């Protein structure tokens, strides 16, 4: 969308998203004159959920060639990411990430393909950012920066162990991730831990991030903290740590705000308990997904397991993208339920290229959750008419008996809890296809963890469905992007409370 706007290209009526993506990336790198003007808005682009394959578009189009010789078809890449998120492609990779990775199993060949898809998407994004920065530098006459940015290096060099006479530039904690690898650049595991007090916010783990982040800042100031230049993989790791430091500081500010709000009642262990419940659910979904007999049902459960974990990790970072991931979980829970209760209808939906998340939700008998799907769907897309502020407000309205003073702060967490409950119910029910004993044990465990309602509170689930459905006519308001400028830009999102 950024590239289309910069070049003044808009999606034509009847043009598919993949054809549009192919046309935009076939256009020469160009920034139209109005790109430098304020408050012009974005050219509308991208329709809803019409990507159902990763096939090469039939229309004439060009590929993007990176400096290492890699050739990328942006349309195929876009389609592959969509298929991956919806659990329709690279199912072995999805299953391994959801379950096999936790088991220590060797990754299937599809994992390399999935990693390549993500790496290529990052390469195109970074390329576009570089071109945008170059255009801005040229506009203000900064020719030195233009020259630097005009050196199109799209890939880092391959990671290599340091020479015998070189000390490691970064002091990494002991463990497998600390060892240099010629194949994979990976930051220390402590930097990948979710940002809650007993994991990523543990003092020793934060110290690693802060030390590595300081090294990155020193390089930015022209210093050599290691006494030599960093290799590309070292620089990438230090930069990642620097970004994690920013996230850590945001998380700490959020905990401080809750401490001030709750006073003596504040206990950060409640957050650890809350995320532990979601972790159990994530792993249970993945395990059950490996047992059910139908491939599409297995895929749905695998995405549910991976999605719950990803959603709560992003929620811990006060990131709206948690809601985009949660939309995938909601879709896959409905897909799983449809395969379990209406297998013939599920097979027909799988065979239709036009099937959307809304189709799965309605087939599952969850039509009353349409407003929730609409709110989460806003976060799942970046469009010229995206209404993220309105979606946040709608999530706030879904909370029953919420304190109006804090409802805006707890809305995303409440949405996560509700979809996690639907997931827990579906995982337990799906387990019954394998073993009634296992299903009963899971149901008891989920109930004890407050992931599932017991018989005394089961009616509240139906009441929550009705409460969500009551918001079906709620208007999400104006777009956050079209026609905005510094004077009337939407307010920054509020900090989430647990």
C-alpha positions as MATLAB code, in Angstrom:
seq = 'XXXXXXXXXXXXXXXXXXXXXXXXXXXXXXXXXXXXXXXXXXXXXXXXXXXXXXXXXXXXXXXXXXXXXXXXXXXXXXXXXXXXXXXXXXXXXXXXXXXXXXXXXXXXXXXXXXXXXXXXXXXXXXXXXXXXXXXXXXXXXXXXXXXXXXXXXXXXXXXXXXXXXXXXXXXXXXXXXXXXXXXXXXXXXXXXXXXXXXXXXXXXXXXXXXXXXXXXXXXXXXXXXXXXXXXXXXXXXXXXXXXXXXXXXXXXXXXXXXXXXXXXXXXXXXXXXXXXXXXXXXXXXXXXXXXXXXXXXXXXXXXXXXXXXXXXXXXXXXXXXXXXXXXXXXXXXXXXXXXXXXXXXXXXXXXXXXXXXXXXXXXXXXXXXXXXXXXXXXXXXXXXXXXXXXXXXXXXXXXXXXXXXXXXXXXXXXXXXXXXXXXXXXXXXXXXXXXXXXXXXXXXXXXXXXXXXXXXXXXXXXXXXXXXXXXXXXXXXXXXXXXXXXXXXXXXXXXXXX';
ca = [
       0.000    0.000    0.000;
       2.890    2.343    0.792;
       4.433    1.711   -2.618;
       1.108    2.154   -4.412;
       0.439    5.445   -2.643;
       3.914    6.748   -3.367;
       3.540    6.036   -7.065;
      -0.078    7.238   -7.245;
      -1.439    3.783   -8.168;
      -4.874    2.621   -7.033;
      -6.646   -0.718   -7.252;
      -9.001   -0.898  -10.221;
     -12.600   -2.124   -9.909;
     -12.699   -5.892  -10.189;
      -8.915   -6.233   -9.899;
      -7.874   -8.988   -7.494;
      -5.483   -8.210   -4.672;
      -2.777  -10.475   -6.122;
      -3.026   -8.832   -9.557;
      -2.864   -5.425   -7.878;
       0.204   -6.404   -5.833;
       1.892   -7.686   -8.989;
       1.125   -4.436  -10.859;
       2.336   -2.209   -8.032;
       5.666   -3.989   -7.701;
       6.100   -4.070  -11.481;
       5.969   -0.274  -11.509;
       9.354    1.492  -11.442;
      10.570    2.739   -8.073;
       8.981    6.180   -7.950;
       7.703    8.739   -5.473;
       5.041   11.068   -6.820;
       5.272   14.774   -6.041;
       2.300   14.717   -3.650;
       4.144   12.155   -1.473;
       5.986   15.055    0.172;
       2.801   17.012    0.853;
       1.071   16.735    4.225;
      -2.501   15.567    4.749;
      -3.103   14.142    1.272;
      -4.385   10.798    2.563;
      -3.735    7.379    1.061;
      -4.929    5.918   -2.189;
      -7.498    3.213   -1.309;
      -6.072   -0.257   -1.853;
      -6.627   -3.919   -1.030;
      -9.996   -5.587   -0.785;
     -11.160   -7.837    2.057;
     -10.080  -11.483    2.240;
      -9.958  -12.217   -1.493;
      -6.540  -13.903   -1.434;
      -7.073  -17.650   -1.639;
      -3.943  -18.938   -3.391;
      -0.225  -18.372   -3.825;
      -0.241  -18.944   -7.584;
       1.662  -16.712   -9.970;
      -0.765  -14.120  -11.423;
      -1.646  -14.647  -15.080;
      -1.289  -10.924  -15.814;
       1.985   -9.562  -17.187;
       4.202   -8.485  -14.279;
       7.788   -8.106  -13.145;
       9.718   -9.686  -10.284;
      11.983   -7.885   -7.818;
      15.634   -8.870   -8.004;
      17.701   -8.469   -4.849;
      21.417   -7.791   -4.834;
      22.293  -11.389   -3.891;
      20.526  -12.659   -7.007;
      17.292  -13.653   -5.282;
      14.235  -13.098   -7.474;
      10.950  -12.440   -5.684;
       7.420  -12.364   -7.045;
       5.673  -10.064   -4.534;
       2.235  -11.392   -5.508;
       3.224  -15.023   -4.865;
       4.834  -13.907   -1.608;
       1.679  -12.063   -0.509;
      -0.473  -15.062   -1.376;
       1.838  -17.479    0.457;
       1.716  -15.406    3.647;
      -2.070  -15.265    3.466;
      -2.359  -19.023    2.931;
       0.050  -19.655    5.795;
      -1.929  -17.472    8.205;
      -5.203  -19.160    7.263;
      -3.783  -22.664    7.705;
      -4.118  -23.667    4.051;
      -0.454  -24.002    3.028;
       2.811  -25.374    4.448;
       0.833  -27.382    6.981;
       3.850  -29.445    8.064;
       5.670  -26.225    8.932;
       2.663  -24.916   10.868;
       2.350  -28.185   12.770;
       6.052  -28.256   13.629;
       6.037  -24.673   14.879;
       2.951  -25.365   16.961;
       4.029  -28.704   18.447;
       7.194  -30.268   16.995;
       9.346  -27.317   18.000;
       8.332  -27.807   21.637;
       9.170  -31.505   21.308;
      12.648  -30.801   19.991;
      11.789  -32.555   16.740;
      13.837  -31.864   13.619;
      12.052  -29.369   11.364;
      10.482  -30.634    8.140;
      11.670  -29.225    4.826;
       8.617  -26.946    4.692;
       9.990  -24.903    7.599;
      12.805  -23.631    5.383;
      10.203  -22.548    2.819;
       8.152  -20.746    5.480;
      11.260  -19.001    6.822;
      12.161  -18.005    3.261;
       8.702  -16.494    2.750;
       9.069  -14.382    5.882;
      12.667  -13.393    5.035;
      11.659  -12.305    1.529;
       8.771  -10.248    2.940;
      11.179   -8.512    5.313;
      13.624   -7.891    2.470;
      10.953   -6.188    0.352;
       9.793   -4.123    3.335;
      13.322   -2.983    4.194;
      13.942   -2.205    0.542;
      10.887    0.044    0.457;
      11.916    1.774    3.694;
      15.367    2.416    2.238;
      13.860    3.935   -0.904;
      11.554    6.141    1.164;
      14.461    7.383    3.270;
      16.451    8.017    0.108;
      13.613   10.087   -1.355;
      13.372   12.181    1.819;
      17.134   12.727    1.870;
      17.076   13.802   -1.783;
      14.183   16.183   -1.098;
      16.191   18.034    1.562;
      19.430   17.997   -0.436;
      21.328   15.549    1.780;
      23.409   14.042   -1.014;
      25.749   12.121    1.307;
      22.840   10.210    2.779;
      21.441    9.700   -0.721;
      24.724    8.125   -1.786;
      24.764    5.806    1.216;
      21.148    4.733    0.738;
      21.686    4.233   -2.985;
      23.990    1.295   -2.212;
      21.329   -1.422   -2.591;
      22.421   -4.136   -0.182;
      19.297   -6.214    0.344;
      20.803   -9.048    2.372;
      23.210   -9.442    5.262;
      26.354  -11.489    4.689;
      26.235  -15.105    5.812;
      26.866  -15.618    9.515;
      30.334  -16.975   10.230;
      32.208  -17.891   13.413;
      34.746  -15.236   14.461;
      38.368  -15.784   13.498;
      40.623  -17.367   16.116;
      42.217  -14.013   16.866;
      38.884  -12.259   17.361;
      36.916  -12.136   20.580;
      33.117  -12.241   20.208;
      31.820   -8.696   19.844;
      28.765   -9.424   21.996;
      28.826  -11.172   25.345;
      26.004  -13.671   25.061;
      24.606  -15.809   27.879;
      25.548  -19.510   27.800;
      23.325  -21.831   25.827;
      22.788  -23.176   22.306;
      21.735  -19.792   20.914;
      25.038  -18.237   21.985;
      27.109  -20.414   19.658;
      27.892  -18.878   16.235;
      26.277  -20.764   13.375;
      27.111  -20.635    9.667;
      23.435  -21.233    8.838;
      21.297  -19.259   11.258;
      21.484  -15.900   12.997;
      19.540  -16.164   16.246;
      19.507  -13.816   19.233;
      19.868  -15.257   22.741;
      16.755  -17.033   23.951;
      16.417  -14.562   26.827;
      15.637  -11.861   24.249;
      12.833  -13.950   22.781;
      11.044  -14.622   26.069;
       7.574  -13.090   26.573;
       7.694   -9.815   28.472;
       6.257  -10.811   31.818;
       7.989  -10.682   35.225;
       9.086  -14.314   35.503;
      10.468  -14.503   31.944;
      11.510  -11.625   29.677;
      11.292   -9.062   32.484;
      13.432  -11.113   34.865;
      16.345   -8.900   35.978;
      19.167  -11.084   34.620;
      17.431  -11.381   31.245;
      16.875   -7.645   31.023;
      20.543   -7.050   31.846;
      21.549   -9.035   28.742;
      19.246   -6.966   26.564;
      20.431   -3.655   27.993;
      24.112   -4.553   27.586;
      23.655   -5.633   23.979;
      21.483   -2.583   23.279;
      24.222   -0.328   24.659;
      26.662   -1.902   22.186;
      24.334   -1.017   19.318;
      24.007    2.583   20.494;
      27.799    2.841   20.772;
      28.145    1.752   17.138;
      25.598    4.390   16.113;
      27.831    6.993   17.791;
      30.803    5.859   15.730;
      32.490    3.791   18.432;
      33.824    0.237   18.350;
      32.764   -1.387   21.631;
      34.433   -4.668   20.599;
      37.592   -2.950   19.405;
      36.724   -3.885   15.823;
      33.888   -3.642   13.338;
      30.866   -5.858   13.933;
      30.024   -8.593   11.455;
      26.586   -8.340    9.875;
      25.110  -11.070   12.076;
      26.510   -9.414   15.206;
      25.095   -6.049   14.158;
      21.689   -7.578   13.463;
      21.675   -9.240   16.884;
      22.682   -6.021   18.647;
      20.004   -4.078   16.757;
      17.393   -6.655   17.733;
      18.436   -6.318   21.381;
      18.165   -2.519   21.150;
      14.589   -2.825   19.903;
      13.795   -5.331   22.655;
      15.069   -2.799   25.206;
      12.457   -0.334   23.953;
       9.747   -2.984   24.352;
      11.039   -3.880   27.816;
      10.899   -0.246   28.913;
       7.320    0.030   27.627;
       6.328   -3.131   29.505;
       7.917   -1.825   32.708;
       6.022    1.459   32.371;
       2.820   -0.534   31.955;
       3.505   -2.486   35.156;
       4.280    0.763   36.979;
       0.933    2.194   35.820;
      -0.901   -0.874   37.129;
       1.030   -0.728   40.403;
      -0.079    2.881   40.847;
      -3.697    2.084   39.905;
      -4.137   -0.994   42.128;
      -1.940    0.105   45.026;
      -1.388   -2.560   47.671;
      -3.599   -5.013   45.756;
      -1.110   -5.105   42.877;
       0.703   -8.420   42.444;
       2.719   -9.000   39.283;
       2.465  -12.769   39.853;
      -1.127  -12.641   38.644;
       0.193  -11.786   35.179;
       2.473  -14.822   35.230;
      -0.436  -17.050   36.239;
      -2.622  -15.582   33.504;
      -0.063  -16.207   30.762;
       0.677  -19.693   32.119;
      -2.961  -20.595   31.446;
      -2.683  -19.458   27.833;
       0.585  -21.356   27.444;
      -1.112  -24.559   28.619;
      -3.951  -23.945   26.154;
      -1.512  -23.308   23.317;
       0.311  -26.582   23.899;
      -2.906  -28.554   24.391;
      -4.283  -27.285   21.063;
      -1.078  -28.294   19.316;
      -1.037  -31.780   20.875;
      -4.687  -32.493   20.049;
      -4.047  -31.141   16.564;
      -1.545  -33.925   16.053;
      -4.133  -36.566   16.922;
      -7.298  -35.732   14.974;
      -7.640  -37.690   11.714;
      -8.621  -34.987    9.190;
      -5.739  -32.890    7.800;
      -7.696  -29.643    7.661;
      -8.901  -30.138   11.239;
      -5.293  -30.756   12.306;
      -4.239  -27.555   10.553;
      -6.929  -25.527   12.301;
      -5.867  -26.769   15.737;
      -2.192  -26.166   14.949;
      -2.870  -22.554   13.956;
      -5.003  -22.126   17.089;
      -2.129  -23.318   19.267;
       0.480  -21.168   17.584;
      -1.908  -18.216   17.380;
      -2.850  -18.169   21.071;
       0.828  -18.147   22.005;
       1.674  -15.396   19.521;
      -1.366  -13.317   20.489;
      -0.615  -13.245   24.191;
       3.076  -12.525   23.571;
       2.124   -9.502   21.474;
      -0.549   -8.503   24.015;
       2.156   -8.410   26.681;
       3.918   -5.810   24.533;
       0.780   -3.658   24.277;
       0.736   -4.291   20.540;
      -2.463   -4.102   18.481;
      -1.117   -6.854   16.249;
      -2.177   -9.248   19.006;
      -5.734   -8.637   17.842;
      -4.821   -9.382   14.209;
      -3.422  -12.739   15.323;
      -6.491  -13.321   17.488;
      -8.660  -12.968   14.381;
      -6.799  -15.956   12.889;
      -7.435  -17.923   16.093;
     -11.151  -17.093   15.987;
     -11.364  -18.184   12.340;
      -9.545  -21.451   13.008;
     -11.668  -22.224   16.084;
     -14.741  -21.841   13.869;
     -13.087  -23.965   11.180;
     -12.317  -26.688   13.734;
     -15.868  -26.593   15.088;
     -17.322  -26.861   11.588;
     -15.167  -29.896   10.754;
     -16.238  -31.481   14.026;
     -19.979  -30.795   13.788;
     -20.660  -30.382   10.058;
     -17.904  -32.237    8.160;
     -19.718  -32.210    4.813;
     -20.200  -28.442    4.960;
     -16.588  -27.994    6.070;
     -15.401  -29.969    3.042;
     -17.457  -27.732    0.743;
     -16.007  -24.598    2.329;
     -12.476  -25.945    1.958;
     -13.125  -26.589   -1.727;
     -14.393  -23.040   -2.373;
     -11.711  -20.516   -3.326;
     -13.934  -17.688   -2.070;
     -14.294  -18.951    1.529;
     -13.620  -16.213    4.093;
     -13.254  -16.178    7.899;
     -16.849  -14.943    8.106;
     -18.006  -18.070    6.253;
     -16.342  -20.322    8.826;
     -17.787  -18.318   11.723;
     -21.318  -18.550   10.327;
     -20.931  -22.249    9.487;
     -19.865  -22.902   13.075;
     -23.103  -21.362   14.318;
     -21.322  -18.296   15.625;
     -23.035  -15.632   13.537;
     -23.539  -13.597   16.711;
     -19.753  -13.125   16.821;
     -19.800  -11.145   13.553;
     -19.132   -7.834   15.376;
     -16.085   -9.405   17.084;
     -14.815  -10.684   13.745;
     -15.313   -7.198   12.311;
     -13.329   -5.544   15.121;
     -10.475   -8.038   14.961;
     -10.530   -7.894   11.161;
      -9.754   -4.171   11.258;
      -6.472   -4.959   12.993;
      -5.748   -7.798   10.559;
      -5.517   -5.438    7.580;
      -3.621   -2.253    6.761;
      -5.785   -0.320    4.341;
      -6.428    3.264    3.434;
      -9.763    3.089    5.227;
      -8.608    1.117    8.283;
     -10.460    2.176   11.431;
      -8.281    0.895   14.239;
      -9.482    3.508   16.732;
     -13.096    2.498   16.117;
     -12.175   -1.173   16.475;
     -10.581   -0.480   19.871;
     -13.752    1.280   20.956;
     -15.875   -1.648   19.767;
     -13.734   -4.083   21.770;
     -14.352   -1.867   24.780;
     -18.116   -2.221   24.267;
     -17.911   -6.027   24.276;
     -17.022   -6.076   27.976;
     -19.950   -6.770   30.284;
     -20.073   -4.993   33.625;
     -16.695   -3.346   32.966;
     -15.527   -0.403   35.042;
     -15.883    2.523   32.603;
     -12.739    4.117   34.029;
     -10.536    1.217   32.930;
     -12.580   -0.517   30.195;
     -10.460    0.993   27.433;
      -7.342   -0.403   29.102;
      -8.674   -3.945   29.488;
     -10.503   -4.359   26.162;
      -7.819   -6.286   24.280;
      -7.128   -8.546   27.251;
     -10.838   -9.283   27.561;
     -11.013  -10.165   23.849;
      -8.045  -12.483   24.285;
      -9.711  -14.174   27.264;
     -12.956  -14.694   25.329;
     -11.332  -16.189   22.229;
      -9.111  -18.323   24.474;
     -12.278  -19.667   26.114;
     -13.747  -20.585   22.701;
     -10.434  -22.233   21.837;
     -10.367  -24.232   25.082;
     -13.921  -25.509   24.505;
     -13.063  -26.504   20.950;
      -9.799  -28.230   21.922;
     -11.556  -30.301   24.580;
     -14.393  -31.219   22.202;
     -11.937  -32.127   19.431;
     -10.049  -34.393   21.828;
     -13.234  -36.437   22.238;
     -12.770  -37.649   18.669;
      -9.617  -39.386   19.876;
     -10.411  -40.321   23.479;
     -13.296  -39.473   25.782;
     -10.946  -39.909   28.739;
      -8.456  -37.367   27.380;
     -11.286  -34.973   26.530;
     -12.645  -35.230   30.073;
      -9.216  -34.619   31.611;
      -8.646  -31.601   29.380;
     -12.080  -30.186   30.183;
     -11.425  -30.548   33.915;
      -7.988  -28.930   33.593;
      -9.320  -26.053   31.508;
     -12.146  -25.498   33.980;
      -9.726  -25.466   36.922;
      -7.624  -22.887   35.055;
     -10.709  -20.727   34.352;
     -10.217  -21.243   30.641;
     -13.614  -22.939   30.328;
     -16.862  -22.224   32.190;
     -18.240  -24.848   34.510;
     -21.901  -25.904   34.436;
     -22.866  -23.154   36.841;
     -21.484  -20.419   34.570;
     -22.026  -21.946   31.114;
     -25.067  -19.745   30.545;
     -22.792  -16.720   30.716;
     -21.177  -17.803   27.438;
     -24.480  -17.537   25.564;
     -25.140  -14.196   27.228;
     -21.733  -12.958   26.043;
     -22.596  -14.035   22.473;
     -25.788  -11.977   22.707;
     -23.919   -9.036   24.192;
     -21.474   -9.031   21.278;
     -24.290   -9.393   18.737;
     -25.995   -6.346   20.245;
     -23.101   -4.265   18.837;
     -23.775   -5.344   15.244;
     -24.869   -1.857   14.167;
     -22.060    0.004   15.940;
     -20.273    2.331   13.528;
     -16.478    2.184   13.605;
     -16.271    5.830   12.611;
     -13.825    7.460   10.211;
     -10.561    6.031    8.979;
      -7.420    6.623   10.987;
      -5.523    7.496    7.804;
      -7.536    9.126    5.032;
      -7.305   12.899    5.094;
      -5.478   13.100    8.404;
      -2.751   15.501    9.323;
      -0.919   16.549   12.453;
      -3.877   18.619   13.644;
      -6.553   15.963   13.489;
      -4.589   12.704   13.774;
      -6.154   10.122   16.099;
      -4.930    9.910   19.670;
      -2.265    7.360   20.527;
      -3.628    3.999   21.709;
      -4.027    3.561   25.436;
      -1.721    1.334   27.454;
      -3.146   -2.105   28.116;
      -3.789   -3.275   31.657;
      -3.764   -6.903   32.637;
];
